Amino acid sequence: MTTIKTKVGIIGGGPSGLLLSQLLDLKGIDSVVLERKSREYVLSRIRAGVLEQGFTDLMREAGVGERMDREGEIHDGVVISDNGVEHRIDLKGLTGGDTVMVYGQTEVTRDLYDAREARGGKVIHDADNVQPHDLTTDAPYLTYEKDGETHRVDCDFIVGADGFHGVSRKSIPADQIREYEKVYPFGWLGILSETKPVNDELIYARSDRGFALCSLRSQVLSRYYVQVPLDDKVEDWSDERFWDELKARLPEDVAARLETGPSIEKSIAPLRSFVCEPMRYGNLFLAGDAAHIVPPTGAKGLNSAASDIYYLYHAMIAYYDEGDASGLDSYSETALRRVWKAQRFSWWMTSMLHQFPYHPEFEQKMQETELDYFLGSEAARITLAENYVGLPF
């Protein structure tokens, strides 16, 4: 068995794990990242692409903001359509200057991989059967298998950034954590197409037929979604059927200028809200999807993960530079405070804009009234805007 010694062992080579590794490296704190899949597989995953101000600032601090700033698109607002009537939310004006950036998660991950490679970072792919050990001791370690051999990573701390289905959260005894979950009775059918986006800003569309979202990755790559029943299959949806349904849910002027084309990716994602408390067990710290999931309506998944990394990064700097463990000790409480606010916003957006099957008439009226109040109230628009661009860390 070969043994690697490092300060921080990170499970998961997605954007969260890579970002933490890069930030720590710039401060002279060694880490090893273990990723179960290949680099090519990780980069093939299509994920969200709306980045909060705090996330982009963190990317720049990590030295990986150059391409993002060059190719990403700053959005000053979003559009909400209520049964064909469009309402623009002026994010920049309502928040005193804050905006969001559209830049795909795949590109974020690619930039981080390139940065770790340039600095000689230790990122081990195809690491099978990763297991954390001795989490409640001062000498936790990881084991993994690769090329038919077992390897060991000795470290001070372990960070679980390996997603909802990863091993990190499952390594915590059941009586030491509490899980909160809400599963929504619908999913999002999404397609990626090499077409010009229908609008310069995102359009969130509520209609009697169901929710739809017009998003983008670039000026030549569009991402569209429609709400579908949970039991629908991708095979049920031809490209033609998708485009027809999307047009039926959009304002007439938007549908008229929608450019259609063959899908280059098509998938159905269920929607859920999930939080695990606490986000620390011994010297294991959970981050991102390993600890919390949000429905994508509020664009908070990747951004919530970034806030976890922000808190962990600063806590570890204080520990290694000053011997101050207070940030580590308060990590879970601090991170969860922001996580729950992101959960609230995502739940609110989802509840307000989707059609819920078997909703009682009273609930339907409340949903309609909620949206009507929001669209007619500047105070409510400010609330949405400040949440959408991201609450401060």
Secondary structure as UniProt FT lines:
FT   STRAND          2..5
FT   STRAND          8..11
FT   HELIX           15..26
FT   TURN            27..28
FT   STRAND          31..34
FT   HELIX           39..44
FT   STRAND          50..51
FT   HELIX           53..61
FT   TURN            62..63
FT   HELIX           66..71
FT   STRAND          73..75
FT   STRAND          77..82
FT   TURN            83..84
FT   STRAND          85..90
FT   HELIX           91..95
FT   STRAND          100..102
FT   HELIX           105..118
FT   TURN            119..120
FT   STRAND          122..124
FT   STRAND          128..133
FT   TURN            135..136
FT   STRAND          141..146
FT   TURN            147..148
FT   STRAND          149..154
FT   STRAND          157..160
FT   TURN            164..165
FT   HELIX           167..170
FT   HELIX           174..176
FT   STRAND          178..193
FT   STRAND          203..206
FT   TURN            208..209
FT   STRAND          212..218
FT   TURN            219..220
FT   STRAND          221..228
FT   TURN            230..231
FT   HELIX           234..236
FT   HELIX           239..249
FT   HELIX           252..257
FT   STRAND          263..277
FT   STRAND          280..281
FT   TURN            282..283
FT   STRAND          284..286
FT   HELIX           288..290
FT   STRAND          292..293
FT   HELIX           296..298
FT   HELIX           301..322
FT   HELIX           326..329
FT   HELIX           331..353
FT   TURN            357..358
FT   HELIX           361..376
FT   HELIX           378..389
//
